[in-house]
Structures are given as C-alpha cells and as structure tokens.
C-alpha cells in the first residue's frame, strides 16, 4: 500500500515546509503530498490555504502576493519562526529535493476556489525540466484541470479528488465517468465517503484508490480491509508501521 506524508510529516512538523518534507525522507514511505498555488508574479509555491494567516504571520491571499512578500513571512510558531527550512517553499525547491530520492510527489493543484491562469502548464513545464514526469501524480478537485493536464502531457499521472461535497453533488457513477474522461490513473476520495462499493467500482474500472486524510488507526484498519491502494496521512511513520510492520 502506498503511504504518503500529507503536506509532509505534518503531524509533528509545520505543514508544507521543507522541514516537514525532509522529516519524511527516512520513513520508508511511498511519497509526499503537497499543495501548489501561484503568486502574483507567477511563482509556483507550496501552501494549502488560499489565504495567509493560519500558519504564517501575514495577511491577504497567495494570488495577490508576490513571492518576495511571501518569502519574508515567518511561521507563527515561536520556536520555529526563524528556521530557514520553515519558509514558504517553491515547487522548484521541492522537485530539487525529491528528484534524487525514491519518493513519489503528489502535487495537488489548489484551484477549486481560486483560479490561476495556465497553472497546469506551468507545473508541467517545471516537472519536465526536472525530468520527473514519472515521479509525480497531479491531483485536483477541479476536473477541468485534470483534463488540461492529460491533453498537455499524457505521461503525467492524474488523480481526481472526491470530498463529501463532490460526492453529494455527483453520484459514484458520474464521478467514475469523470475519471475516465480525464484519463485519471487514480481516484482520491475522502475517508468520509469511501466504502466497499466505492473501492470495488473504482477497481473494476482500473482506477487505483488512494484515500485522504487518514490519521486514525481505527480508520486505517478499515481501509486495509477495503483493500485501498494508498493513503495520505499526517502521521506517516505510525500508519506505515501499522501497514507494513
């Protein structure tokens, strides 16, 4: 089973920072999951929320900030706020870090609420530049983005993210058709919506099922029984030990 460190080893270290990514390196896991957005001046950066303020001492949005402005921000955590590895990183920095490891990088495009012009092409260009087309998975809640990825570069694997709201709006049959239309390799459902039927129907269509965000041993044991193909967790060491011993 594929175990991904969700936003890095984020249960113990600040999410989506190089510090959290480096702390994922020696855990014997399959990959790392990150969130990508684009700054006002076109730099691809790693940050989950569309707005600042939860993790860093800034205000406003990623989209309306320059990279220089973002780089000046510090974590709110007093102990780590001056640590160099705890700044908002770029996608390029993460690819540079990942390229010589055995890790797979799951890149989630955060463009469901905020639209970023040509973000798909920008991501693919950098991935190709680093010759990592076979080491990344690109995921999104925005299926139109996944279609663009498939048209721009069919070598890169994609995943459709399915949360409770998507599941409520569209039935399983429609969701699986979207995956087919987008030529997805994976489907990434929330642990709140995945069940036996979901896994069986996805597998029947050749899709691999990787579930987010799994931070409970009880839920993990259930997913093992369901024979899912992977999970995203804030506690990769604990979950990996449970799955692989």
C-alpha positions in Angstrom: 0.0 0.0 0.0 1.2 3.5 -0.9 1.7 5.7 2.2 2.0 9.5 1.5 3.1 12.1 4.0 0.3 14.6 3.8 1.8 18.1 3.4 5.0 16.4 4.6 5.4 14.8 8.1 2.8 17.4 9.2 1.5 15.8 12.4 4.8 16.7 14.1 6.3 19.4 11.9 5.0 22.6 10.1 2.9 21.5 7.1 4.1 22.2 3.5 7.6 23.3 4.6 10.9 21.9 3.6 11.4 21.0 7.2 8.3 18.7 7.1 9.4 17.3 3.8 12.9 16.5 5.0 11.4 14.8 8.1 9.6 12.4 5.7 12.7 11.2 3.9 13.8 8.3 6.1 10.3 6.9 7.0 10.3 4.2 4.2 7.1 5.6 2.7 6.0 5.9 -0.9 5.6 9.6 -1.3 4.9 13.1 -0.2 1.8 15.2 -0.9 2.0 19.0 -1.4 -0.4 21.8 -2.4 0.6 24.2 -5.2 -0.6 27.7 -5.9 0.7 30.7 -7.9 1.9 34.1 -6.7 1.1 37.5 -8.2 4.4 37.3 -10.1 3.9 33.8 -11.4 5.9 31.7 -9.0 4.6 28.3 -8.0 4.6 28.0 -4.2 3.6 25.4 -1.7 0.8 26.4 0.6 -2.6 24.8 1.4 -4.9 27.7 2.3 -5.7 30.3 -0.4 -5.3 33.0 2.3 -2.5 33.7 4.7 -2.8 33.9 8.5 -3.2 30.4 9.8 0.4 29.2 9.6 2.3 32.4 8.8 2.4 36.0 10.1 0.9 37.5 7.0 -2.5 38.7 5.6 -4.1 38.6 2.2 -4.0 35.8 -0.4 -1.4 33.9 -2.2 -2.7 35.0 -5.5 -2.3 38.7 -4.7 1.1 38.4 -3.0 4.5 38.4 -4.7 6.9 35.7 -4.0 9.2 38.2 -2.3 6.4 39.2 0.1 5.6 35.6 0.9 9.3 34.7 1.5 9.5 37.4 4.1 6.8 35.8 6.2 7.6 33.7 9.3 5.8 30.9 11.0 3.6 31.8 13.9 5.3 29.0 15.9 7.7 30.9 18.2 10.2 28.0 18.3 10.4 27.6 14.5 9.7 31.1 13.1 13.3 31.9 12.3 14.2 28.5 10.9 15.3 28.7 7.3 13.5 25.4 6.3 10.2 26.8 7.6 9.6 29.5 4.9 7.0 29.1 2.2 8.9 26.9 -0.4 8.6 26.9 -4.2 7.6 23.9 -6.3 11.1 24.0 -7.8 12.7 23.7 -4.4 10.6 20.6 -3.6 11.4 19.0 -7.0 15.1 19.6 -6.5 14.8 17.9 -3.1 12.7 14.9 -4.4 14.5 14.2 -7.6 17.3 12.0 -6.2 15.1 10.1 -3.8 12.8 7.1 -4.2 9.8 9.2 -3.2 6.8 10.0 -5.5 5.5 13.5 -5.3 1.7 14.1 -5.3 1.1 17.7 -6.4 -2.4 18.9 -5.6 -3.4 22.0 -7.6 -5.3 24.3 -5.3 -7.5 25.8 -7.9 -11.0 24.8 -6.9 -11.8 28.1 -5.1 -9.3 30.4 -6.8 -8.4 30.2 -10.5 -4.8 30.5 -11.6 -4.3 31.1 -15.3 -2.1 28.5 -17.0 -1.1 26.8 -13.7 -1.3 23.4 -15.3 1.2 24.2 -18.0 3.4 26.0 -15.5 3.5 22.9 -13.3 4.1 20.5 -16.2 6.9 22.7 -17.6 8.8 22.6 -14.3 8.2 18.9 -13.8 9.5 18.2 -17.3 12.5 20.5 -16.7 13.4 18.3 -13.7 12.7 15.1 -15.8 10.3 13.9 -13.1 7.2 13.1 -15.3 7.3 9.5 -14.0 7.8 10.5 -10.3 4.7 12.8 -9.9 1.0 12.5 -9.6 -1.1 15.6 -10.1 -4.4 15.8 -8.3 -7.2 18.3 -8.1 -10.9 18.7 -7.1 -11.2 20.6 -10.4 -11.7 18.0 -13.1 -11.2 20.6 -15.8 -7.6 21.0 -14.6 -7.1 17.2 -14.9 -8.4 17.3 -18.5 -5.9 20.0 -19.3 -3.0 18.1 -17.7 -3.9 15.0 -19.8 -4.0 17.0 -23.0 -0.8 18.8 -22.3 1.2 15.8 -21.2 -0.2 12.3 -21.2 2.9 10.9 -19.5 1.9 12.5 -16.2 -0.5 10.6 -14.0 -3.5 12.3 -12.6 -6.0 11.8 -9.7 -9.5 13.2 -9.1 -10.1 14.3 -5.6 -13.5 13.4 -4.2 -14.7 15.1 -1.0 -18.1 14.9 0.8 -19.4 17.8 -1.2 -18.4 16.3 -4.6 -19.9 13.0 -3.5 -23.1 14.7 -2.5 -23.4 16.7 -5.8 -22.5 13.8 -8.1 -23.2 10.1 -7.7 -20.5 7.5 -7.9 -21.3 6.6 -11.5 -20.8 10.3 -12.6 -17.6 10.6 -10.5 -16.1 7.5 -12.2 -17.1 8.8 -15.6 -15.2 12.0 -14.9 -12.2 9.9 -14.1 -12.5 8.1 -17.4 -13.0 11.3 -19.3 -10.0 12.9 -17.6 -7.9 9.7 -18.2 -7.1 9.5 -14.5 -4.9 6.8 -13.1 -6.1 7.4 -9.5 -9.1 8.5 -7.6 -8.5 10.1 -4.2 -11.7 10.0 -2.0 -12.0 11.4 1.4 -12.1 8.8 4.2 -15.6 10.1 4.9 -17.0 8.9 1.6 -15.0 5.7 0.7 -16.7 2.4 1.2 -16.7 -1.1 -0.1 -18.8 -0.2 -3.2 -16.7 2.8 -4.0 -13.5 0.7 -4.0 -15.0 -2.2 -5.9 -16.4 0.0 -8.7 -13.2 2.1 -9.0 -11.1 -1.1 -9.2 -13.5 -2.5 -11.8 -12.7 0.5 -14.0 -8.9 0.1 -13.5 -8.6 3.0 -11.1 -6.3 3.0 -8.1 -7.9 4.2 -4.9 -5.9 6.4 -2.5 -7.7 7.9 0.5 -7.2 11.1 2.4 -6.7 12.2 5.2 -6.1 9.1 7.4 -5.0 9.9 10.9 -6.8 7.2 12.9 -5.6 3.7 13.4 -9.3 2.5 13.5 -10.0 4.1 10.1 -6.7 2.7 8.7 -7.7 -0.8 9.8 -11.0 -0.4 8.0 -9.2 0.8 4.8 -6.8 -2.2 4.9 -9.9 -4.5 4.8 -11.3 -2.5 1.9 -8.1 -3.1 0.0 -7.5 0.5 -0.9 -4.2 1.2 -2.8 -2.9 4.1 -0.8 -3.5 6.7 1.9 -2.5 10.2 2.8 -1.7 10.8 6.4 -0.3 13.5 8.8 1.4 10.6 10.7 3.2 8.6 8.0 5.5 6.8 10.4 2.7 5.5 12.6 0.5 4.5 9.6 3.4 2.9 7.7 4.3 0.8 10.7 0.7 -0.4 11.0 0.5 -1.3 7.3 4.0 -2.6 6.6 5.3 -3.5 10.1 
